[in-house]
Amino acid sequence: MNYRHSYHAGNHADVLKHALLRRLLELMQRKETPLCCFDSHAGTALYDLQGEAAGKTGEYIDGIARLWSRDDLPLWLADYRDAVARHNPDGELRWYPGSPQIMAELLREQDRMIVSELHPEDAETLREHFAGQPDIAVHQRNGFELPKAFLPVPEKRALWLLDPPFEKTDDLERCVAGVAQAISRMRQTVIAIWYPIKDQRLLKDFYQGIADSGAPKALRVELNVRPVDNQLGLNGSGMMLINPPWPIWEELEQVLPWLSRELAQAGGGSWRMDWLAGAP
């Protein structure tokens, strides 16, 4: 309840998370059949990068700001940058779209979205922002409850962004439990879990938990912008992709080396991608 993403909006972790989220949704929309999207810990729809919170950290400077004026962005990184640019028509980087806004802009007429945010102020902001859009439902509830509450969906196709604040030491365990529950209720659910790369002991258990969760496929995607032993803060983050659509892993082989080089700080920059379950 204390976490506010406004302090971290547009940082290197958001670049990985949101660019990849957009691409997952685009790939799933190659089929005309309807799709239900879930955002379990949504935050708000737009963040002011010139506001007090973002100004205190300036994390976006080493994130989205590094992509802002580039004309050599590979593959779908340019589409992601352009999606941010649409909120800044004067060309000055100020407004950054959060995950619910990023997905909302890609919804087709036959798609819908269920958004969950526990923080009462942010939940109310989301309700006001999406008012008048009947295809988007906002719930003030614990995002880990979404599979039990809504799966299986009538559409038979779902994309779930699982992005907890990791204020609690058991959030990784709850992510594993969420995957197991979602897969047991609708096996074909596509799940994208964002996680920070910090405590290697907890991550080792997380990796094993995902491998043992029963997920048909699990792809580990990680980006470090600083050496892993650096003490400056969040050195990297990952996206655990359950049932990812083809050819996302082939595309990431081009995107990840570019990001690790161009977002590197303090002499760092590295990436890895491998399968924990169901390698094709």
Protein Blocks (a to p, Z undefined) as FASTA:
>chain_A
ZZcfklmgoiaklmmmmmmmmmmmmmmmmpmbdcddddfblopabdcfkbmklmmnommm
mmmmmmmmpckbghjlmmmmmmmmmmmmnopafbacdfklmmmmmpcfkbccddddfblk
lmmmmmmmmgoiakbccddddfklmmmmmpccfklpacdddddeklafklmmmmmmmmmm
mmmmommlccddddddfbfmlmmmmmmmmmmnopabacdddddfbdfkbckbpfbdcddd
ehiacfklmmmmmmmmmmmmmmggehiacdddddfehpZZ
